[in-house]
Amino acid sequence: MAPTPTMVKSQSVPGLLKLGTSVPPTGERHHRNSTLSFKLDSAVDLHKGAPPTDEAARVAEMLRQPAWRLAATERAQTPPMPEDSLPKNMIHPRVAPAWLKHDRQVLRFYAYFQESVTERADENSRYRNVTISYHMEDGTVRIQEPRVENSGIPQGAFLKRHQVPRQDGMGFIGPDDFRCGENAVIYGRTYHITGCDRFTRWFYEQNGIDVGEDEPLVQDLWQKSYRFRKTAEKGGLPPPRCAVEAKTLTKFQVGQPPCTKIQQFLLNDRKVLRFKAFWDDHTPYGARIYLVIHFYLSDNTVEINEAHCRNSGRDNYPVFMKRGPLYKKNDLPAVPGMLVPDPIPYLPEDFVV
């Protein structure tokens, strides 16, 4: 039987007691160097740092320029295109849409429809004339009825502008649905087209479509009576023969000769002869002045106006000679009240080109 080992006292020194007794390792420096110092009573940093990179040098050089922000945000230059030399409001796409190709182009047709009248004894139906406008930019239709004075009918905008569907429900009404001499049904009302304007006829001819010939406008009994009353009110009806003969006989009986001036006025009222001329002024500071001569046939008077060009520098008063008789020779009497022959005025045959 082996003997039991006896516990002996430890001869080692505890770890805490060994602090400061071992030699510190050499070759490794773990301290932090100080880079701050004082020179000339001011703190300076002795740490030089790493040398600047090329990118840092480029940025520093760019910041030295005052306009570095504009240079940094400048866009890359693109080659100029032919469209860049034109204003923006003049650039058109290669395939123009309808709203641009047919902008402000309207097809105008003249038509009428018939409505029954039951509350009047002098007429049983009435024709109402309308104007159908088809706007080609968006395919809308507008119907306008001309206003007639004292007609007693609310007139004006008959159908507001919008796209009108066809009677069979297959799409909307287009230019192919309008022809002169044919009927067009819009919302159950039948319109008979009698004509169109000059642009509409030219547009159809350019597209090889026969739009038809214009038809005369029809008049109902009310329109005929209305026109007759308006003509009579304005004195458009000639007087009866018995009244004219009685008036002429009365003039001869009282010894009144027929007045030539009133006849000239009635025959030539609002008839004016217009001539273009110029006055070449050769005096100092003179110039060539262009004139417009008006000869009124109603009373043989002459009016002369100046026709200045734009930016001519002259006053904007065109009257060169106010309206009055123009005599060939102006003579002043030597004594007031002296009898002188009547001056000879200019007549239409004196104005020759």
Sine and cosine of phi, psi and omega as CSV:
sin_phi,cos_phi,sin_psi,cos_psi,sin_omega,cos_omega
0.00,0.00,0.79,-0.61,-0.08,-1.00
-0.98,0.22,0.53,-0.85,-0.02,-1.00
-0.96,0.27,0.59,-0.81,0.00,-1.00
-0.97,0.25,0.78,-0.63,0.00,-1.00
-0.93,0.36,0.66,-0.75,-0.01,-1.00
-1.00,-0.05,0.61,-0.80,0.02,-1.00
-0.96,0.30,0.75,-0.67,0.00,-1.00
-0.91,-0.42,0.33,-0.94,-0.03,-1.00
-0.97,0.23,0.71,-0.71,-0.01,-1.00
-0.96,0.27,0.70,-0.71,-0.02,-1.00
-0.99,-0.12,-0.08,1.00,-0.04,-1.00
-0.98,0.20,0.45,-0.90,-0.01,-1.00
-1.00,0.00,0.68,-0.73,0.04,-1.00
-0.86,0.51,0.40,-0.92,-0.07,-1.00
-0.89,0.46,-0.57,0.82,-0.03,-1.00
-0.93,0.36,-0.45,0.89,-0.04,-1.00
-0.99,0.13,-0.25,0.97,-0.04,-1.00
-1.00,0.07,-0.08,1.00,-0.01,-1.00
-0.89,0.46,0.78,-0.62,0.03,-1.00
1.00,0.08,-0.03,1.00,-0.02,-1.00
-1.00,-0.09,-0.35,0.94,-0.01,-1.00
-1.00,-0.04,0.45,-0.89,-0.01,-1.00
-0.97,0.22,0.76,-0.65,-0.02,-1.00
-0.91,0.41,0.55,-0.83,0.01,-1.00
-0.92,0.39,0.56,-0.83,0.00,-1.00
-0.92,-0.39,0.36,-0.93,0.03,-1.00
0.99,-0.16,-0.24,0.97,0.02,-1.00
-0.83,-0.56,0.76,-0.65,0.00,-1.00
-0.89,-0.45,0.89,-0.46,-0.04,-1.00
-0.94,-0.33,0.18,0.98,-0.01,-1.00
-1.00,0.10,0.25,-0.97,-0.01,-1.00
-0.95,-0.31,0.88,-0.48,-0.02,-1.00
-0.95,0.30,0.57,-0.82,0.04,-1.00
-1.00,-0.01,0.77,-0.64,-0.01,-1.00
-0.96,-0.27,0.02,1.00,-0.02,-1.00
-0.99,-0.15,0.62,-0.78,0.02,-1.00
-0.47,-0.88,0.14,-0.99,-0.01,-1.00
-0.86,-0.51,0.81,-0.59,0.07,-1.00
-0.72,-0.70,0.81,-0.59,-0.02,-1.00
0.83,0.56,0.70,0.71,0.06,-1.00
0.87,0.49,0.54,0.84,0.05,-1.00
-0.56,-0.83,0.54,-0.84,-0.03,-1.00
-0.98,0.18,0.69,-0.73,0.02,-1.00
-0.75,-0.67,0.38,-0.92,0.02,-1.00
-0.96,-0.27,0.86,-0.52,-0.03,-1.00
-1.00,0.03,-0.08,1.00,-0.03,-1.00
-0.98,0.19,0.89,-0.46,-0.03,-1.00
-0.98,0.18,-0.55,0.83,0.01,-1.00
0.98,0.19,0.04,-1.00,-0.01,-1.00
-0.97,0.23,0.44,-0.90,0.04,-1.00
-0.91,0.42,0.57,-0.82,-0.02,-1.00
-0.91,0.40,0.55,-0.84,0.03,-1.00
-0.99,0.15,0.14,-0.99,0.03,-1.00
-0.91,0.42,-0.61,0.80,0.02,-1.00
-0.91,0.42,-0.67,0.75,0.03,-1.00
-0.91,0.42,-0.61,0.79,0.04,-1.00
-0.92,0.39,-0.59,0.80,0.02,-1.00
-0.92,0.39,-0.68,0.74,0.01,-1.00
-0.90,0.43,-0.65,0.76,0.02,-1.00
-0.91,0.42,-0.61,0.80,0.03,-1.00
-0.93,0.36,-0.57,0.82,0.01,-1.00
-0.94,0.34,-0.60,0.80,0.00,-1.00
-0.94,0.35,-0.32,0.95,0.04,-1.00
-0.94,0.33,-0.37,0.93,0.00,-1.00
-0.99,0.12,0.67,-0.75,-0.01,-1.00
-0.91,0.42,-0.53,0.85,-0.08,-1.00
-0.99,-0.17,0.63,0.78,-0.03,-1.00
-0.94,0.35,-0.46,0.89,0.02,-1.00
-0.93,0.37,-0.64,0.77,0.03,-1.00
-0.92,0.39,-0.62,0.78,0.00,-1.00
-0.93,0.37,-0.55,0.84,-0.02,-1.00
-0.95,0.30,-0.51,0.86,-0.03,-1.00
-0.98,-0.18,0.17,0.98,-0.02,-1.00
-0.95,0.31,0.70,-0.71,-0.02,-1.00
-0.99,0.13,0.38,-0.92,0.03,-1.00
-0.94,0.35,0.66,-0.75,-0.01,-1.00
-0.97,0.26,0.80,-0.60,0.04,-1.00
-0.97,-0.24,0.52,-0.86,0.01,-1.00
-0.89,0.46,0.67,-0.74,-0.02,-1.00
-0.91,0.41,0.61,-0.79,0.04,-1.00
-0.96,-0.26,0.37,-0.93,0.04,-1.00
-0.87,0.49,-0.48,0.88,-0.02,-1.00
-0.95,0.30,-0.36,0.93,-0.03,-1.00
-0.95,0.32,-0.37,0.93,0.00,-1.00
-0.99,0.14,-0.13,0.99,0.00,-1.00
-0.98,-0.21,0.53,-0.85,0.11,-0.99
-0.88,0.47,0.41,-0.91,-0.05,-1.00
-0.91,0.41,-0.49,0.87,-0.01,-1.00
-0.99,0.15,0.08,1.00,0.03,-1.00
-0.89,-0.46,0.03,1.00,0.00,-1.00
-1.00,0.08,0.82,-0.57,0.02,-1.00
-0.90,-0.43,0.60,-0.80,0.07,-1.00
-0.93,0.36,0.30,-0.96,-0.02,-1.00
-0.90,0.44,-0.68,0.73,0.07,-1.00
-0.93,-0.36,0.98,-0.18,-0.09,-1.00
-0.95,0.31,0.71,-0.70,0.08,-1.00
-0.95,0.32,0.16,-0.99,-0.06,-1.00
-0.90,0.43,-0.61,0.79,-0.05,-1.00
-0.93,0.36,-0.33,0.95,0.04,-1.00
-0.99,-0.15,-0.61,0.79,-0.02,-1.00
-0.95,0.32,-0.63,0.78,-0.03,-1.00
-0.93,-0.37,0.61,0.80,0.00,-1.00
-0.91,0.40,0.79,-0.62,0.04,-1.00
0.86,0.52,0.51,0.86,0.10,-1.00
-0.96,-0.28,0.81,-0.58,-0.11,-0.99
-0.78,-0.63,0.73,-0.68,0.13,-0.99
-1.00,-0.07,0.85,-0.52,-0.10,-1.00
-0.92,-0.39,0.79,-0.62,0.02,-1.00
-0.82,-0.57,0.56,-0.83,0.05,-1.00
-0.96,-0.28,0.78,-0.62,-0.08,-1.00
-0.56,-0.83,0.05,-1.00,0.07,-1.00
-0.48,-0.87,0.35,-0.94,0.12,-0.99
-0.70,-0.71,0.40,-0.92,-0.08,-1.00
-0.94,-0.33,0.74,-0.67,0.06,-1.00
-0.80,-0.60,0.52,-0.86,-0.05,-1.00
-0.99,0.11,0.55,-0.84,0.04,-1.00
-0.83,-0.55,0.87,-0.49,-0.08,-1.00
-0.94,-0.35,-0.24,0.97,-0.10,-1.00
-0.98,-0.19,0.17,0.98,0.00,-1.00
-0.83,-0.55,0.56,-0.83,-0.01,-1.00
-1.00,-0.04,-0.36,0.93,-0.05,-1.00
-1.00,0.01,-0.09,1.00,0.04,-1.00
-0.42,-0.91,0.55,-0.84,0.04,-1.00
-0.92,-0.40,-0.18,0.98,0.05,-1.00
-0.49,-0.87,0.25,-0.97,-0.07,-1.00
-0.57,-0.82,0.65,-0.76,0.06,-1.00
-0.98,-0.18,0.80,-0.61,0.00,-1.00
-0.89,-0.45,0.88,-0.47,-0.04,-1.00
-0.99,0.12,0.67,-0.74,-0.01,-1.00
-0.70,-0.72,0.26,-0.97,0.08,-1.00
-0.86,-0.51,0.86,-0.50,-0.02,-1.00
-0.99,-0.17,0.85,-0.53,0.00,-1.00
-0.91,-0.42,0.84,-0.54,0.04,-1.00
-0.95,-0.31,0.90,-0.43,-0.01,-1.00
-1.00,0.03,0.90,-0.43,-0.10,-1.00
-0.98,0.22,-0.26,0.96,-0.03,-1.00
-0.94,0.33,-0.50,0.86,0.01,-1.00
-0.69,-0.73,0.11,0.99,0.07,-1.00
0.95,0.31,0.50,0.86,0.01,-1.00
-0.99,-0.16,0.38,-0.93,-0.05,-1.00
-0.83,-0.55,0.66,-0.75,0.05,-1.00
-0.71,-0.71,0.72,-0.70,-0.01,-1.00
-0.89,-0.46,0.80,-0.60,-0.03,-1.00
-0.83,-0.57,0.72,-0.69,0.06,-1.00
-0.96,-0.29,0.83,-0.56,0.00,-1.00
-0.90,0.43,0.62,-0.79,-0.02,-1.00
-0.98,0.18,0.70,-0.71,0.05,-1.00
-0.91,-0.41,0.76,-0.65,-0.05,-1.00
-0.90,0.44,0.75,-0.66,0.05,-1.00
0.82,0.57,0.62,0.78,0.04,-1.00
-0.99,0.12,-0.37,0.93,-0.04,-1.00
0.97,0.23,0.19,0.98,-0.04,-1.00
-0.87,-0.50,0.74,-0.67,0.10,-1.00
-0.92,0.39,0.91,-0.42,-0.08,-1.00
-0.82,-0.57,0.11,-0.99,-0.05,-1.00
0.82,-0.57,-0.81,-0.59,0.01,-1.00
-0.95,0.31,0.94,-0.35,-0.03,-1.00
-1.00,-0.01,-0.58,0.81,0.03,-1.00
-0.60,-0.80,0.84,-0.55,-0.01,-1.00
-0.94,0.33,0.37,-0.93,-0.09,-1.00
-0.95,0.32,0.86,-0.52,0.09,-1.00
-0.17,-0.98,0.13,-0.99,0.04,-1.00
-0.98,0.19,0.82,-0.57,-0.08,-1.00
-0.98,-0.19,0.83,-0.56,0.04,-1.00
-0.96,0.28,0.44,-0.90,0.05,-1.00
-0.95,0.32,0.26,-0.97,-0.04,-1.00
-0.92,0.39,-0.58,0.81,0.00,-1.00
-0.99,0.11,-0.02,1.00,0.02,-1.00
0.99,0.16,0.10,1.00,-0.01,-1.00
-1.00,-0.06,0.99,0.11,0.05,-1.00
0.99,0.16,-0.31,-0.95,-0.05,-1.00
-0.92,-0.39,0.29,-0.96,0.00,-1.00
-0.94,0.34,0.70,-0.71,-0.01,-1.00
-0.78,-0.63,-0.13,-0.99,0.00,-1.00
-0.89,0.46,-0.42,0.91,-0.01,-1.00
-0.95,0.32,-0.21,0.98,-0.04,-1.00
-1.00,0.00,-0.01,1.00,-0.04,-1.00
-0.88,-0.47,0.83,-0.56,0.09,-1.00
-0.61,-0.80,0.58,-0.81,0.04,-1.00
-0.93,0.36,0.74,-0.68,-0.01,-1.00
1.00,0.02,0.00,1.00,0.00,-1.00
-0.91,-0.42,0.20,-0.98,-0.01,-1.00
-0.98,-0.19,0.57,-0.82,0.07,-1.00
-0.81,-0.59,0.81,-0.58,-0.03,-1.00
-0.99,-0.16,0.87,-0.49,0.00,-1.00
-0.80,-0.61,0.91,-0.41,-0.01,-1.00
0.81,0.59,0.68,0.73,0.08,-1.00
0.99,0.15,-0.04,1.00,0.01,-1.00
-0.96,-0.27,0.73,-0.68,-0.07,-1.00
-1.00,-0.08,0.83,-0.56,0.04,-1.00
-0.93,-0.37,0.74,-0.67,0.07,-1.00
-0.98,-0.19,0.88,-0.48,-0.06,-1.00
-1.00,0.09,0.82,-0.58,-0.05,-1.00
-0.96,-0.26,-0.33,0.94,-0.03,-1.00
-0.05,-1.00,-0.01,-1.00,0.02,-1.00
-0.52,-0.85,0.16,-0.99,-0.01,-1.00
-1.00,0.07,0.02,-1.00,-0.12,-0.99
-0.93,0.36,-0.63,0.78,0.01,-1.00
-0.91,0.41,-0.64,0.77,0.01,-1.00
-0.89,0.45,-0.68,0.73,0.02,-1.00
-0.91,0.42,-0.62,0.78,0.03,-1.00
-0.92,0.40,-0.61,0.79,0.00,-1.00
-0.91,0.41,-0.66,0.75,0.02,-1.00
-0.93,0.37,-0.62,0.79,0.02,-1.00
-0.92,0.40,-0.60,0.80,0.03,-1.00
-0.91,0.40,-0.45,0.89,0.02,-1.00
-0.99,-0.13,0.15,0.99,0.06,-1.00
0.95,0.32,0.53,0.85,-0.02,-1.00
-0.89,-0.46,0.72,-0.69,0.04,-1.00
-1.00,0.04,0.92,-0.39,-0.04,-1.00
-1.00,0.09,-0.25,0.97,0.00,-1.00
0.99,-0.13,0.19,-0.98,-0.01,-1.00
-1.00,-0.04,0.48,-0.88,0.03,-1.00
-0.94,0.33,0.54,-0.84,0.04,-1.00
-0.92,-0.38,0.51,-0.86,0.06,-1.00
-0.93,0.37,0.53,-0.85,0.01,-1.00
-0.96,0.29,0.65,-0.76,0.03,-1.00
-1.00,0.02,0.49,-0.87,0.00,-1.00
-0.80,-0.60,0.70,-0.72,0.07,-1.00
-1.00,-0.03,-0.02,-1.00,-0.04,-1.00
-0.90,0.43,-0.60,0.80,-0.01,-1.00
-0.92,0.38,-0.67,0.74,0.00,-1.00
-0.90,0.43,-0.63,0.78,0.03,-1.00
-0.91,0.42,-0.70,0.72,0.02,-1.00
-0.92,0.38,-0.58,0.82,0.01,-1.00
-0.92,0.40,-0.71,0.71,0.02,-1.00
-0.90,0.45,-0.61,0.79,0.01,-1.00
-0.91,0.41,-0.66,0.75,0.00,-1.00
-0.92,0.40,-0.66,0.75,0.01,-1.00
-0.91,0.41,-0.62,0.78,0.03,-1.00
-0.91,0.41,-0.64,0.77,0.01,-1.00
-0.93,0.38,-0.60,0.80,0.00,-1.00
-0.92,0.40,-0.57,0.82,-0.02,-1.00
-1.00,0.05,0.08,1.00,0.02,-1.00
0.96,0.27,0.45,0.89,0.00,-1.00
-0.99,0.16,-0.26,0.96,0.00,-1.00
-0.99,0.13,0.72,-0.70,0.01,-1.00
-0.94,0.35,0.57,-0.82,0.02,-1.00
-0.93,0.38,0.39,-0.92,0.03,-1.00
-0.92,0.38,0.36,-0.93,-0.07,-1.00
-0.90,0.44,-0.61,0.79,-0.01,-1.00
-0.90,0.44,-0.58,0.81,0.01,-1.00
-0.94,0.35,-0.64,0.76,0.01,-1.00
-0.91,0.41,-0.68,0.73,0.01,-1.00
-0.91,0.41,-0.64,0.77,0.02,-1.00
-0.91,0.42,-0.61,0.79,0.01,-1.00
-0.93,0.37,-0.66,0.75,0.02,-1.00
-0.92,0.40,-0.66,0.76,0.03,-1.00
-0.89,0.45,-0.62,0.78,0.01,-1.00
-0.91,0.42,-0.60,0.80,0.03,-1.00
-0.91,0.42,-0.68,0.73,0.01,-1.00
-0.93,0.37,-0.56,0.83,-0.03,-1.00
-0.93,0.37,-0.60,0.80,-0.01,-1.00
-1.00,0.05,0.02,1.00,0.04,-1.00
0.98,0.19,0.37,0.93,0.01,-1.00
-1.00,-0.03,0.89,-0.45,0.00,-1.00
-0.94,0.34,0.40,-0.92,0.03,-1.00
-0.91,0.42,0.71,-0.70,-0.06,-1.00
-0.99,0.10,0.85,-0.53,-0.01,-1.00
-0.99,0.15,-0.51,0.86,-0.03,-1.00
-0.93,0.38,-0.65,0.76,0.01,-1.00
-0.93,0.38,-0.57,0.82,0.07,-1.00
-0.92,0.39,-0.66,0.75,0.04,-1.00
-0.89,0.45,-0.63,0.78,0.01,-1.00
-0.92,0.39,-0.69,0.72,-0.03,-1.00
-0.93,0.37,-0.55,0.84,-0.03,-1.00
-0.99,0.15,-0.51,0.86,-0.13,-0.99
-0.86,-0.52,0.40,0.91,0.00,-1.00
-0.92,0.39,0.70,-0.71,0.02,-1.00
0.89,0.45,0.43,0.90,0.12,-0.99
-0.95,-0.31,0.86,-0.51,-0.11,-0.99
-0.76,-0.65,0.71,-0.70,0.12,-0.99
-1.00,-0.09,0.73,-0.68,-0.07,-1.00
-0.89,-0.45,0.79,-0.61,0.02,-1.00
-0.81,-0.59,0.55,-0.83,0.07,-1.00
-0.94,-0.35,0.77,-0.63,-0.06,-1.00
-0.58,-0.82,0.05,-1.00,0.08,-1.00
-0.57,-0.82,0.45,-0.89,0.03,-1.00
-0.89,-0.46,0.92,-0.40,-0.03,-1.00
-1.00,-0.04,0.99,-0.16,-0.05,-1.00
-1.00,0.05,0.93,-0.38,-0.03,-1.00
-1.00,-0.06,0.08,1.00,0.02,-1.00
-0.96,0.29,0.28,-0.96,0.05,-1.00
-0.83,0.55,0.65,-0.76,-0.05,-1.00
0.89,0.46,0.30,0.95,0.05,-1.00
-1.00,0.05,0.23,-0.97,-0.01,-1.00
-0.45,-0.89,0.12,-0.99,0.05,-1.00
-1.00,0.10,0.83,-0.55,-0.04,-1.00
-0.91,-0.42,0.82,-0.58,0.02,-1.00
-1.00,0.00,0.67,-0.74,-0.11,-0.99
-0.79,-0.61,0.39,-0.92,0.12,-0.99
-0.83,-0.55,0.87,-0.49,-0.07,-1.00
-0.97,-0.24,0.81,-0.58,0.06,-1.00
-0.94,-0.34,0.83,-0.56,0.05,-1.00
-0.92,-0.38,0.90,-0.43,-0.03,-1.00
-1.00,0.02,0.89,-0.46,-0.03,-1.00
-0.96,0.28,-0.28,0.96,-0.05,-1.00
-0.94,0.33,-0.54,0.84,-0.02,-1.00
-0.63,-0.77,0.24,0.97,0.05,-1.00
0.84,0.54,0.69,0.72,0.08,-1.00
-0.96,-0.29,0.36,-0.93,-0.08,-1.00
-0.80,-0.60,0.63,-0.77,0.09,-1.00
-0.76,-0.65,0.74,-0.68,-0.04,-1.00
-0.85,-0.52,0.81,-0.58,0.03,-1.00
-0.86,-0.52,0.55,-0.83,0.06,-1.00
-1.00,0.09,0.63,-0.78,0.02,-1.00
-0.92,-0.39,1.00,0.07,-0.03,-1.00
-0.99,0.15,0.55,-0.83,0.09,-1.00
-1.00,0.10,0.17,-0.99,-0.03,-1.00
-0.93,0.37,0.66,-0.75,0.01,-1.00
0.85,0.53,0.63,0.78,0.01,-1.00
-0.99,0.17,-0.29,0.96,-0.01,-1.00
1.00,0.06,0.03,1.00,0.00,-1.00
-0.99,-0.11,0.33,-0.94,0.02,-1.00
-0.90,0.44,0.57,-0.82,-0.05,-1.00
-1.00,0.09,0.82,0.57,0.07,-1.00
-0.82,-0.57,0.98,-0.18,-0.16,-0.99
-0.97,0.25,-0.28,0.96,-0.12,-0.99
-0.94,0.34,0.91,-0.42,0.09,-1.00
-1.00,-0.09,-0.59,0.81,0.06,-1.00
-0.53,-0.85,0.84,-0.54,-0.01,-1.00
-0.94,0.34,0.28,-0.96,-0.11,-0.99
-0.90,0.43,0.77,-0.64,0.01,-1.00
0.04,-1.00,0.13,-0.99,0.03,-1.00
-0.93,0.37,0.66,-0.76,0.01,-1.00
-0.93,-0.37,0.92,-0.40,-0.07,-1.00
-1.00,-0.08,0.50,-0.86,0.00,-1.00
-0.95,0.32,-0.49,0.87,-0.02,-1.00
-0.56,-0.83,0.78,-0.63,-0.02,-1.00
-0.97,-0.25,0.90,-0.43,0.01,-1.00
-0.91,-0.41,0.74,-0.67,0.08,-1.00
-0.99,-0.13,0.76,-0.65,0.01,-1.00
-0.92,0.40,0.59,-0.81,0.00,-1.00
-0.94,0.35,-0.54,0.84,-0.04,-1.00
-0.80,-0.60,0.71,-0.70,0.05,-1.00
-0.85,0.53,0.70,-0.71,-0.02,-1.00
1.00,0.09,0.06,1.00,-0.01,-1.00
-0.96,0.29,0.66,-0.75,0.01,-1.00
-0.96,0.27,0.81,-0.58,0.03,-1.00
-0.76,-0.65,0.48,-0.88,0.04,-1.00
-0.92,0.39,0.43,-0.90,0.01,-1.00
-0.90,0.43,0.72,-0.69,0.01,-1.00
-0.93,0.36,0.43,-0.90,-0.01,-1.00
-1.00,-0.05,0.88,-0.47,-0.01,-1.00
-1.00,0.09,0.25,-0.97,0.11,-0.99
-0.97,0.23,0.67,-0.74,0.00,-1.00
-0.89,-0.45,0.19,-0.98,-0.04,-1.00
-0.85,0.52,-0.52,0.85,-0.02,-1.00
-0.95,0.31,-0.20,0.98,0.02,-1.00
-0.99,0.13,-0.23,0.97,0.00,-1.00
-1.00,-0.10,0.97,-0.24,-0.04,-1.00
-0.84,-0.54,0.68,-0.73,0.02,-1.00
-0.97,0.23,0.00,0.00,0.00,0.00
